[in-house]
Amino acid sequence: MSNRDVASSDPGISVPGSEEMTYRQSSVVRKFLRGFEPVLAIAPFVVYSFLGLGVPALAVVYYAFRGENGGWTVSNVNQIMHGVFLVGFENSIKLGLLSAVIPGVLGVFLAYAIQTSNSTVLRRLTSTAAGVLANFGGINLTFMFIATLGSTGVLTYWLADIGVKLSNIGFNLFTFSGVLVVYMYFQLPLMVLVVTPALGGLRASWREAAENMGASSWSYWRHVGIPVLMPSILGGMLLLFGSAFAAYATAETLTLGLIALSPIQIGNFLNGNVIAGQTHVGYAIAFGMLVILTVTMILYSLVRKRASKWLR
Amino acid sequence: MAPLSGAGSVFEVSEAENQTVPEFSTGTIRRRRRVRWWRVVVLLLSGAFFIIPLYAGIKFSLQNVQGHFSFQAYEKLPSAPGFTGALTLSLKIALVTMVVSTLLMVPTAIYVHVRLPRLRRLLDVVTVLPIVIPPIVLIIGVLGVFPLWAKSSPYLLSFMYVILSMPFVYRSLDAGLGAIDLKTLTEASRSLGGNWLTTMWRIVLPNIRPALLSATVLTLALVFGEYTMASLDLWTTIPVWIAQFQVSTDGPIQVAASMMGLIGTWILLMLVVSIDRSQSRRTRRKQGA
């Protein structure tokens, strides 16, 4: 194998000019090896991604259907459809949906407000800020929000000053509602990034045409604007769903792992908080997440295809 | 980062179009005024939502135990127990990740661009998979099947971070390579007698330097922010260290470390955005000429 490698890359590193000669001298074997050049060039990437992506994914699927003492079984998958693991999935899906729809809708308004503003500075600033904030997940966000909305947080005090007690309106940073608010911090900018190009695709001429035919602002949006934007908005929301559904770090550090979400339940399995005889259930949860995310991504690619129709 | 530059150019088009709208109907003007109204509300509210937590985090980290203004937390941070170790570990992992990622992705991306353009779609699909398969699923699979010697090395994290960084590293390189006339450049180099290595080193790499730089910077930001895999693989990198720090003993230090992490990431990402912008400006100029 390594011999072949040297042989095929040899013409490349040889002295300039000599390549033609070696090529002419080349035997059938050499030509055969040259045919392998693309394979060898792409091989490191293929092998690497197989080890880093394929092997773990296959392992998850394999162990999800293996019994504790060997043999094939569906009992692991059966377990995640009941009890606390089912609750985990329900909560994760609920969190995914809420943090797709709320920032999704707000993001469209925000993007429209930014895009139609006359200030170039504002547009520049927000497009940069959105790019930065959308990448802001992770644990640093947790501690920033503890300083904001925790029991001694700055905003908690401000609200208390005007007579609003957070606990009275059912908000607690360290539970589901808190996780939702913290996720908004990167979901909203992500939606703005995704939907802005689509808003740019709304031609001013369409609006003029609608107005010339006597359409009100409402009927313009009802019959032209929203139908054109809908695939992009749905696509953006599917992305937001995927990112909230799969997120682990923020929810784990904020709730100290006490919230029943699928990713956190997987984490508990890895941390060894496992009931004996259930070690493979973690893989089954991971398998369930893979199935849901695959469906999400298939929907996303379908919606994308429709969205691109108007973006040219 | 690609959507950003795309958004930029879209803005410019719509700006030109918007100017032609209002002149002939008074109805448009009336409506525009109303639109401006809710626009102010939306922008103010979202501005507050994004700025208040930043303000709170900075304020919280800049106070001492009595609640007075002080740089104490930032001063005590370097000597906090475990900080140096975590920083060294993160730096080592980051360095290995950046080197491996560059060695793996740059030749692959260049080769596919020059010789196998048909494979670009395959690469697009493969490099988007780390977004579809979440880190938590990858790590449980990895810890389930990888041999013990691999699991006991911190560089297993580097191995996986190369995977996690693929989406933006490849996209960045792909955009960089697409912006230059690679075929002409390599052919010119070859016909002047440059061998494969010379072509790579002296022609292609200098031309995609901005793309390389932004890929590297994004990888660095990834390594210094990734918590899921590091914590479950039981390595105390910087994010894991911050999370494990005892809130009860010194809250401000924890928030201070977080804020430094956030501001550091912010600066790195701003750098990427400005690199991208200068690159796209260069490309646009080239296309205009």
Interface residues (C-beta under 8 A of the other chain):
Chain A: S9 G12 I13 S14 V15 P16 G17 E19 P38 A41 I42 P44 F45 Y48 S49 L51 G52 L53 V55 P56 A57 L58 A59 V60 Y63 L106 F109 L110 A113 I114 Q115 T116 S117 T120 L122 R123 S127 T128 A129 A130 G131 V132 L133 N135 F136 G137 G138 I139 N140 L141 T142 F143 M144 F145 I146 A147 T148 G153 V154 L155 M184 Y185 L188 L193 V194 T196 P197 G200 G201 R203 A204 S205 R207 E208 E211 S217 G242 A246 A247 Y248 A249 E252 T253 P263 I266 G267 F269 L270 N271 G282 Y283 A286 M289 L290 L293 T294 M297
Chain B: M1 P3 L4 G6 A7 G8 V10 F11 V13 S14 E15 E17 N18 T20 V21 S25 G27 T28 R31 V35 W38 R39 V42 L43 S46 F49 F50 I52 P53 L54 Y55 A56 G57 K59 F60 S61 L104 M105 P107 T108 Y111 V112 R115 L116 L119 L123 V126 L129 P130 I131 V132 I133 P134 P135 I136 V137 L138 I139 I140 G141 V142 L143 G144 V145 F146 F159 M160 V162 I163 M166 G193 G194 N195 W196 L197 A221 G225 E226 Y227 T228 S231 L232 P239 I242 A243 V247 Q254 V255 A257 S258 M259 G261 L262 T265 W266 L269 M270 V273
